[in-house]
Amino acid sequence: MIALQAADIAKIIDGQLFGENVTATATPVLNSSLATPGSIFLALEGENVDGHTFADEAFKKGAVLAICSKPVVGNHILVSDVTVALGKLAHHVRVLLKDLKVIGITGSQGKTTTKELLNSVLSQVGPTVSPVGNYNNDLGAPLSLLQCTMETKFCIVEMGARHQGDIARLALMARPDIGVVLKVGSAHIGEFGSVEKIAQTKSEMISSLEGNAVAVLGNYDKFTPAMAALHKGKNVIFGESSECDVRATDIEFREGRAHFDLVTPEGRSAVGLRIIGLHQVANALAVAAIATELGLTLDQIAGGLSTAESRAKWRMEIIELPQLLLINDSYNASPEAMVAALSTLSLFAQERGGQSWAYLGKMHELGESSQSDHAAIGTLASELGIDHLVCVGAPEYAQHLSENGSSMVHLCDDKEQALVIAQSMNPGDVVLVKASRSEKLEELAEAIAAQWSEEESEK
């Protein structure tokens, strides 16, 4: 964070300073235990926890200033809304750092992986700030910007949405030089009501761009490329068809990873990804399109993509056990993400020659289409030839499957029953564990791994 005096911060966020005119030199924190010397503590008042009660702890750990909505003991700025104040402060810093290149990323699928890949590629050529974890809301996005200093060259801001207007607000705060929409899908359709409304919300990223900014758009659904009409500046389309500005050709799947030739306006170069799944090609192409617009060479982009690894936890995490491959993808789930994960499972099993096991829990926030969406994924599993479909508290997956289908269906009420089924696995098999985050299927993945390892050690 750039150094700012408390009196100046108070003016920027329309607050009232109480205490000394100290200088803040470290990024604001939400958790008092993470306060460092020179930092700002954000005292948020939630439903269950009131951050104001932790201000003293933050000061003891080195925080020099608190931003709060009610008085605390110590140097503080009083505002009516801490979240709004944080956005104002981040916007001020963004305007101040004129040489900083900001990349805003949104989409129904792939935001976190794209962010991770982009951070790896850009870090090769300059100081880059990228959010760790799921920092994509009214708190996370401004905190990412506030990590920047005068030396920072690139800042990646992930932008999610729960309501219409969320992305527009974040985009106006961050003023992206490059605005990216990866794909429009059905994630959170229960909240928005339709894919069309989801598309409208994601398009706020593009309609909010300034004329000299660049829009980078995926060609993986009908809605996203059409957003080019909302931007008067340059549009770049990425995908796998010949008309795309940045595209992939000669795609192959080897040991669970995609290999392809990357084609950009600069030329063509081979890429071999280290992250798992054919669906990662789209995320890699997004990164290539962004990096191309930022002036990186084709060799820098291809080399960066081929060496990048994801830090994201529980997202297509490969666990190599003795004679068993476990894919822990339990962080989240939508129909589109399920399709990608099942396709990867099928290809892995074909390569290894063992049976495929899909442990699937519920997908949340699908609204009225929930039953049919789950059933469609179950049907897809059968069409892909998945050997075992284990429905964990989600019988909806098996709704349209017959007993004579290609997949053996196991209906389990809970994770304990699902773990018993795992005793039937054999050496060479491949296992996928996937569900929405609230299902906590990472616990099942860990239990399967422990059970298999124990059984193998006893042989």
Secondary structure, DSSP 8 states (H G I E B T S, - for coil): ---EEHHHHHHHTT-EEES---EE-S--BSSGGG--TT-EEE--B-SS-BGGGGHHHHHHTT--EEEESS--SSSEEE-S-HHHHHHHHHHHHHHH-TT-EEEEEE-SS-HHHHHHHHHHHHTTTS-EE--SSS--STTHHHHHHHT--TT--EEEEE---SSTTHHHHHHHHH--SEEEE----STTHHHHSSHHHHHHHHTHHHHT--TTSEEEEESSSSHHHHGGGG-SSEEEEEESSTT-SEEEEEEEEETTEEEEEEEETTEEEEEEEEEE-TTHHHHHHHHHHHHHHTT--HHHHHHHHHH-----TTSSEEEEETTEEEEEE-S---HHHHHHHHHHHHHHHHHH-S-EEEEE----S-GGGHHHHHHHHHHHHHHTT-SEEEEES-GGGGTT--TTSSSEEEEESSHHHHHHHGGG--TT-EEEEE--GGG-THHHHHHHHHHHHHHHHH-
